[in-house]
Amino acid sequence: MIGICPNCGNYEWNKEVSEDKKYIQCQQCGHQWSYKAMPLFILTGCFTFEYLCITP
């Protein structure tokens, strides 16, 4: 997980990301590890209440 330092186990969200966005550095111990940013895909769609209604 990106939020936990593999060296000291720091789980605080105060990590620094490098300028080129390839490394993350822990503020507690100074350990630096690689990070690969992946795209975030969000599926959206149309939702209507008609599909939930059951008519006799």
C-alpha positions, -999 to +999 in steps of 0.1 A: +000+000+000+013+034-009+003+050+025+026+027+046+063+031+047+080-002+040+110+007+062+095+021+094+058+013+091+047+049+093+010+051+082+006+089+085-005+107+052+024+131+053+045+115+026+062+136-001+060+127-038+090+137-060+087+162-088+088+135-115+061+116-095+082+084-095+092+082-058+076+087-024+096+097+006+087+091+042+089+122+064+097+101+096+127+080+085+136+095+051+132+062+032+124+066-005+106+040-026+093+039-062+057+046-071+039+041-104+009+063-108-020+044-125-051+060-141-083+061-121-113+047-140-148+056-128-178+039-143-209+060-144-243+055-160-278+065-161-300+053-132-338+055-131-362+046-103-384+028-128-363-003-127-367-007-090-405-003-090-425-035-091-460-030-104-488-056-099 
